[in-house]
Amino acid sequence: MGSGQVTSSEPFDFQGKHVTVAGLGVSGVPAAKVLHGLGAIVTVVNDGADERARAQAADLEALGVTVRLGDGETLPEGTDLIVTAPGWQPDKPLFAAAGQAGVPVWGDVELAWRLRGPDAADWLAVTGTNGKTTTVQMLASILKAAGLRTAAVGNIGVSLLDAVLGEEQYDVLAVELSSYQLHWAPSLRAHSAAVLNLAPDHLDWHGSMEAYAADKGRIYEGNRVACVYNVADKATEDLVREADVEEGCRAVGFTLGTPAPSQLGVVEGILVDRAFVENRQKNAQELAEVADVNPPAPHNIANALAAAALARAYGVPAKAVRDGLRAFTPDAHRIAHVADVDGVAWIDDSKATNTHAAEASLAAYEPIVWIAGGLAKGATFDELVAKSAKRLRGAVLIGADRALIRQALARHAPEVPVVDLDRTDTGAMRAAVQEARKLAQPGDTVLLAPACASMDMFANYNKRGDAFADAVRELGSADG
């Protein structure tokens, strides 16, 4: 975006300033209310003018906020600052006009960062293509176990504006940040931050993989204590090398293997720390057992190590890492064990909405009857299928773009039996479960890891996972 961007985090006096809020939505409405309360003259612009938008507009107009529905393209005259919803793409005409006029553009994260008080909580920040929410929730659980006042905020849980401006006092915040949010947060400077992994995603928004990676890498800018990266994903380490951090800030890796100095890793079923210990060339601190991680799938152990690294960077004792991981319960539809029926385990990972997430899920089991398909969002499936082929007992495909997965299976796993369900109605999930049951043998895992979005058949991935779980429970009750 360039020209209009402001990178200092000096206090901004909103009194009498003309602030344009781009987008109603989850972040736009609270931002408009906060800015109005700070004395700004607020105009909200929104592309749509549906019933929900009209109701939100009426609510804001009653406060004295101007709302312009059906026109999110033109820059309101006299605008001093734009505060945008994270989903608005950088190439929109509104932002081009702002750049030409020298008007800065902030996201909700930037606004929250600027509005922190002098005794504000530190931010421990997490981004990555997959695993962000789980890692942030694990981190919050560990921080709580250490007796710290904390919350999981950002893309999840408490909104950042509420966390910064609310009455609740926090010592430290566990902050989930998307690439969208990071794009619009030029002056954010976290205590420590982690990039969990990088895989192609949201490229339609960012324009290229390079731009997507660069936005993820913004999370490391100005870190004070630790930049946490994934040893198995060199792109994350490259971002650390490119970051401009405070003197003394360290690069800290996490690995599923034996850790080198300045890394956290796994030794004989134990999560160990060789980064935040005295004499890390020779010493390691035991943190927890792999069995303390729920569920102990490889990618989830990686999430736990990243969370542990950030907590240790903040000075949390080893015991709190173990206690926090033990206390953590994953969200629904994230490698959730639904039932065992006739010796077959049924696992719901409906949250695996892209190939990177599905690959991690498939790596956790074998042999697998795989239920996949939905909206591909431009993804290709050859690499995923090639890596996972040896684990597959069979596959059942559903959804609008299932042919793409079927073709990849034909190319890379021709011996794997495939059931192609030519239907996208919501009842297709019950049929998929019944077909998977025919393919599965005792000791197998039937895994719903669609590698696709759900909106062709379901309102969201939660509804898709619920349909799967309901159909599996019907199998069990029919047997009973």
N, C-alpha and C positions, 0 to 999 in steps of 0.2 A: 504494500500500500504506500509506503514511503512518505511522501512529502508532508502530509499533515500530522505525522505521528509525533507525540511528545514522549520523551523517555525519562525526564526527571520525575521524581515523586514528591516535588514540593507541594505544600498545602494549596488547595485550589479553592478560592472564595466563590461559592455558588450564588451569593446574594445578588439578585438582579441580572444574573447571566442567563442568556437564552440557550437552553439545553434541549436538543432534539433527541428523543428516545426512539430508537428504531426497533419496532416490533412490540406487540402487546405481550402475549405469551407468559411463560413461567417467570422469566427474569425481568421482562419489560414493565409489567404492572408495578411490582414492588420498587423497581428503580425509579419509576415516575413519581411514586408517592414519596420516596425518600428525598428525591431532588426537590420536589415541591416544598417539602417540609424544611429544606435548607435555604429556602428563599429564591430558588431558581424559577425563571419563567419557562415552563415546560410545555413542549409540543411533542405529542406522540404521533409517529407516522406508522402505518400498517398497510401491507399489501392487500390483505383480505378485508371483507366487510360482512362476514357471516354473522349468524345470530349471536355466537359467543363473543365475537369481537365487538358487536354493538352493545352487548350487556357490559363488557369491560369498559368500553368507551363512556357509557353513561355513568358508571361508577367514578371514573376519573374526572369527568366533566363536572360532576357535582362538587368536586374539591377545588375546581378552578383550573384544571389542566386542559389544554387544547388538544383534541384528538382529530387526526386526519385519516380517515379510513379509505382504503382503495387506492392510495397513492403513496407508495414507499420509495418512489424513484427520485423525486425532486427535493432539493435541499431547502428547507424553510428559510426565508430571508432573515438575516441577522443572527444566524446560528453561531454560537461561540464554541460549542462542544457537542459531539454526538456520543451518546451511550447506546451501544447496539446489543441486541440479543445475540448470543454466540452463533446461532445457526445462519445468520445472514452472510451471504457469500461476499468475499472481498472485492469481486469484480462488479458489484452492483453500481448503477449510475450514481446513487446517493453518495457513495464513498469516493467515486471519481470526482464528483463536484466538491466534496469536502477537501480532497487533496489539492485541487486547483485553488480553493479559497483559503488554504492554510488552516483548516479547522481540524483539531485533533479528534481521533476516534478511539473511544474506550469501550471495553466490554464490561459485563457485570463484575468480573473478577478485578479488573483495574479499578473500578469504582469502589469496591469493597476495600481494596488495598489502600487507596487514597484516603478513605474515611476512618481508618484505624486510629485509635487514640494513642497518646504517648506511652501508655503502659500495655500496649496491645500484645496479644498472644503471639508466640512464634508460629510460623507455618512450616509443617513438614509436608511436602507436596509430592504427588504421584501422578504420572501419566504413562502412556503405553497403548498399544493397539488392543491388548486384551489383559484382563486381570486387575484393572484399576480399582474397581469397586471392592472386590474381595480383599485386595492388599490394604486399602485404606481402612476397611472395617477391622481387619486383623491388627493394623497399627493402632487404631483407637482402642481396641480391646487390651493391647499390651500397655499402652499409656495409662489406661484406667487401672490396670493391675499394679502399676507403679504408684498409684495414688494421685495421679495428675488429673486436673480438671480439663477435660477434652471433649471433642465431638468429631464425628465424621461429617465433613461438609464439602461444598463445591457442587460437583455433578450429582451428589447423592445427599440424603439426610437433610440436615439443617441447611438453609440457604446461607451463602457467605455473607450477604448483607445483614441477615438476622444475627448471625454469629458475631459480626463486628459491631453492630449497633444495638443489639439486645441487652437486656439487664444481666443476663448470665455472664459471669466472669470465667474466662478460660486461661489456663497456663499455656496450652499449646493446641493447635488444630491439626487434624489429619485431613488433608485437602486433596480431593480428586479433581484433576483438571483435564479437560479434553483438548485436543489440538485446536478446536475452534476457540475455546476460551483463552488459550495461550496466545493465539494469533493477535487477540485484541487486548493483551495485558503487557504493555511494553515496560512498565516500571516495577513489576513484581520481582521481589528478591526474597526467596525462601531461606530459612535456616539451613535446610538440607532438602534434597529432592532426588527422586528416582525415575528413570525411564525403564519400564519393565521389558519392553520388546518393541520392535518396529516391523510392521508388515503392511503391504499396500491396503489402504482403507480410506474412504472419504476423498478419493483422488478427484472426483468430480468437483468437490468444494475447493480443494487446495490447488488444483491445476496440474500438479506433478508430484511424484514421490519425493523429490528433493525439497519442494516447498512444504510438504507434509512433515518430513523429518526436521526441517529447520524450525517449524512451529513447535514441534515436540521438544526440540533442543532448547527453546527459550526457558524452559523450566529450570535449567541449570544456571542461568545468568545471575550473577551476584550471590550465589550460594556462599554461606559463611563456613560451614563445617564439613559437609560431605556431599559429593555427587555420586549417587549410587547407580551402577550400571550392571547389565547382564553379560557375564563373561561369555555366554554361548551366543550372544547376538552382537557382533562386532560394531554394528551401526550405532548401538547405544554408547559404546566406549568412544567412538569417533565424535559423537556429540559432546561428550565430556571434554575431549581434547580441544574442541573448538570454542568452548564456553569461556566467557570472561568472568572469573570468580574472584572472591576476596582472597587476599594473601593468607596462606595457611589452610585453605579448603583442600580436602583430599578426595581423590578418586577411590571409591570403595566398590569392589565387584562382588556379585553373588553367583554361585555356581552349584550345580547338583553334584559336582565332583569334589575331590579333596581341595580345600582352599589354599591358595598361595598367601603369603603375607599381604595384608590390606584387602583380604577377601573374607566373606562368609561362605560356608559350604557344608557338605555332608561327609561325615566319616563314620562308617560302620553303624548306620542308622541313627547317628547323633547330629543335630544341627550345631555347628561350631563357628566361633568368631575368632578370626586372626587379624581383625582390623582395629578393634577398640580394646586392645589389651596391652599390658606392659611387655616390651620385648617381643614384638609380633613375629620376628624372625624365628623364634624358638617356641613360643607359647601359643596356646589356643584355649578359649573359654567355651565349655559346654553350655549350650543355651536350652535345648529341648530335645526330645526324641522325635523322630519322624512320625511315630504313632500319636504324638500330641497334635499333629496337623490334621484337620478335618475338612475334606477327605484327603488321604495321603497320596493323591495322584501326583505325578512328577511336576506338572505345571503349577499345582497348588503349593507344593513344597518350595518352588521358586518364589511364589508370592509371599510365603511365610518368611523366607530369607530376606527378601527386599524389605518387608515390614520390620523385621528384626534389625536390619542395618540402619534404617531411619531412626528407630527407637534407641538403638545403641549410640547413634550419633548425637542424640539428645541427652545421653547420659543415663539411660534406663538400666537398672541392674539385670543380670542374667535371669534371675528367678522370675521377674515380671514378664520376661519374654515367654518363658514356659507357661506361666499361669494365664497370661493373656491368650496364647494360642489354644490352650485347653478350654478356655471360656468361650472361644469364638464359635458361632454357629453360622454356616454359610447361608446366603439367600436361597430361596426356592429356585428350582430350575437350573441350578449350577451343579452339575454332576451329582444329582440327588438320587439316592437309592430308593426306588419306589416299592419294590417287592421282589421276593424270590418265588418263582412258580415252577414247580417240577424241576428243581435244580438249576433253573436259568435265572440269572440276575437281570433285572430291568432297571436301566439307568436313564434319568431324565436330564439331559443337558441342552434343553431348548434354547438356553442363552447363547449357545455356540452359533451365532448368526453370521459368522464369516469363516473362511477356510482356515485361518490361523488358529482360531478358537477350536474348530472341529479337529484339527490335527493334534492339538494338545490333548483333547478328550480321547481320541482314538488311540493315542500312545499309552493311555492308562490301563488298557484292557486287552485281553485276547483269550480265545477267539471271540469275534464280534459279529453279530448280525446288526447291520447298520441301517437305521432309518434316517433318510436324508431328503433334502429338497425344499423348494420354496422359491423366493425371489433372489436371484444370484447377485443383483446390484453390480453387474459388470465383471464379476469374478470368473476366474477359470479354475478348473478342478484337477488338471493333470498332475501337478506336483503333489497335491493332497493325496490323491488315489495311489500314485506311484509309491509314496512313503508308507502308506497304510495297507497296501494290498495284502501283504503276508499275514496280517492280523484278521482278515475278513473271512467269515464263514459264508456270509451272504449279504445282500443289500435289498432294501425295500425303498422305492423312490416315490415321492409324492410332490405335488406342487407345480407351479407354472414353469419353472426352469429345470425340471428333473432331467430333461433330455441331455443337458450339458454334463450332468454327473454320469448318466448312463453311457454316454460316448467316452468319457474318461475311463470308466470301468472297462469298457470294451477294449480300449487301447492298452491299459496297464494291468488289468486283472481279469483277463478273458475267461479264466476258469471259475470265477466267483459267480454263483447263481444270482440273478437279479430279477426282482419282481417290480415291474413298472406299473404303478397304479394310475391309470389315466383319469384322474379326478382331482378336483380342487375344492370340493365341498367339505364342510367341517366334519362330516361323517367319515371322510377318508382316513382319519387317524385310527379309528376303530378297525377299519379294514387292514391298515398297515400293521397294526399290532397282531391281528390274527394271522397275517401272512408271515410276519417275523417269527411267530410261535412255531409255524410249520418248519421253518428253516433251522431253528435253534436246537441244539442238543444239550443234555445236562452238562454243566460246567461252563457253558457259553454265557456271554453277556449280550443282551439286546440293548443297543445304545441309540437313543434319540440325540443325534448331534448334527442338526440339519445343514450346517455350513451355509445357510441362506436366511434371509429375513422371512418374516412370517405373514406379511400383510396381504399376500395373495389369498390366504385361506382364513387367517385369524386376525383379531384386533391387534395382537402383540405376541411376543414370545411367551409371556406368562400363560395366555389362553391356550397356546399350542401345547405347552408343557402340561397344563391341567387336563387337556383332552387326552393326551398320552397316558397320564397317570390314572385317569378315570377308566380308560379302556383296559389298562393292565389290571386294575383292581377288579374289573368285571371278570377277567380271566380267572383270577384267584378265587372269587366267590363262586364262579360256575363250578370250579373243581370241588369246592367245599360242600 
